[in-house]
Amino acid sequence: MQVLSIETLQEDPKAPVSMRSVFSHCALTGNLNLQKNIIPPGKRIPLSEISDHGENVYSIITNGSIVTETTGETHRISEGETIFISAGHEHIAYNDGNEDCEILCVHI
């Protein structure tokens, strides 16, 4: 077993949003990546254009809220709520609130 503190994980100090990879694992079935993302008020991910990951993304909002847009749909996702984005599905998320939005994301 491995126990990690999210606060001790490295992040890019130049990035306008905090993205810390908690762990990654490559097995015969594919990749698994767990991230903690912090999106400050007024920021979005991805930073420009639209994202379309090659893997499924399961996320839970642990603080604040974000607005997410996917192929013509717009949803507000708030603390305690989850979202699933299938592989290859174009999407963006932005924080239009006044507090940081914290998200745990699992990419599979």
N, C-alpha and C positions, 0 to 999 in steps of 0.2 A: 504494500500500500504506500502511496505517496500523498502527503498532505502539503498543500501550498497555500500561502497567503497571497491574495490577489495584489495587495499593496506592494509586495516585493518584486513583482514581475516587471520586466523591462518594457518600456514603450518608447516610441519615437518622439523626442522632445520638440521636434519641429512641426509635428502634425497638429492641425487645429482641433481634431477630435482624438480622444484617447482610445486606442485599440490595443488591448493586451491579450496575447494568446496564452490562455491558461494551460492547455496541453494540446498536442497534436499526436495522432497515432496513425500509422499506415499499416494495415493488415491485408490479408489476402482479399478481403471484401472491399477494400477501398480506404479512403482517408476519413479521419474524424478530427475535427478541430473545435475546441471550445474557446470562445472569446468573451471578454468583458469589454463592452464599448461604452464610453461616456460621450454623449453629444451635448455640447454647451448650447445655451439659447442662441438662436440665429444661425446655427450650423446645420449642415446636411451630410449624409453619406449616400453614395460616394461623393467626393468633393466636387466632382464635375461629371457631366454626362449621366449615363444610366448604368446600373450594375446588372449583370446577368450571370451569377455564379454557376459553375459547373456541377454544383452539388446542392442538395436540399438544405434549407436553412430553417431551423426551429429556434424561435426567440421568445423570451419572457422579459417584460418590462419590470425592473425592480425598483425604479424610482422615476417620477415625472411622467411625461407622455411625449409621443412623437406623432407626426402625420406621415403615413406611408402611401405612396402611389404605385400602383401596379396595373399596367395595361388598361387604362381608362377607369380604374376604381381608386377611390380615395377613402382611407380609413384613419381614424384617430385610435391609437393604441395607448392605453394608460397603465399605470402601475398595477401589477397583478394579472394583466392580460397577456395572452400569448398570440403569436402569429406564425404561420407556416408559409414559406415561399418555396415552390418547387424549383428544381434545377432548371436553369435556362430561362426562368421567368424574369423579365425586365422589371426593375423596381428602383425607387429612391425612398429615402426617409429624411425628414427634417424636423428640427425642434423649433416650433413657433411659440413655445412657452417662455417662462421667465426663470426656470430652474433647469439644472442639468438633467438629462434623461440618461438613465443607466439601463443597459440591456445585456443580458446573458444570451449568447448566440451559440448554437451547436450547428456546425456545418458537417453534413454527412454525404 
